[in-house]
């Protein structure tokens, strides 16, 4: 089914979307470090089709970075066993009317493989974080540094996909020297089914990603109302996600209504 574009973006080439979307309705709750847990996901489940828990630091390097973030008053999930934590959160959502997902940060593949097996067992989405720009995470080689090291990012995606889990990659626009269209092609070839893009102030990057490869594109940043929903979907996104406002039912209701209206058209 071809995407429908608004007049403002008629010049953008149309793409074919995947026949079976990974979640419905096409509104996701986006991860907020130290805040997005099963309780948060359940609170938004009346409006969303998926909820990305996390971010969760999986290995020693990213957990040390998370502790440094906590030391400067940021919130982070730091359970004794992060893989067991993810499993328990998924169990808590077993009867929730949305698809669970988890956003993870790591510098090694073994814990990524472990959490991927948990995701596969719960029909959950595993999201590789190539998005976090906090200095502590970037210093250890996690987060958006992966956008500048596509080979390593693709290795992570391939390991995650090898577990049988549906794999998403969370990316960020406006990283100097990064071609997100090329990154999209590479990660999709490695096994990613979803590209979740924080568009920052470059909304047109959504069209570049949507046209780059056959994947499900989730657009994020400032999604609050009908106008922002229609802008992202017109650029070719298959779904939108809400982050900071994900605990505000009125916002989620407006966004859900706009998403439903768009796809009904």
Buried (B, 14 or more C-beta within 10 A) or exposed (E): EEBEBEEEBEEBEEBEBBEEBBBBBBBBBBBBBBBBBBEBBBBBBEBBBBBBBBBBBBBEBBBBBBEBBBEEEEEBBBBEEBBEBBBBBBEBBEEBEBBBBBBBBBBBBEBBBBBBBBBBEBEBBBBBBBBBEBEBBBBBBBBBBBBBEBEBBBBBBBBBBBBBBBBBBBBBBEBEEBBBBEBBBBBBEBBBBBBBBBBBEBBEBBBBBBBBBEBBBBBBBBBBEBEBBBBBBBBBBBBBBBBBBBBBEEBBEBBBBBBBEBBEE
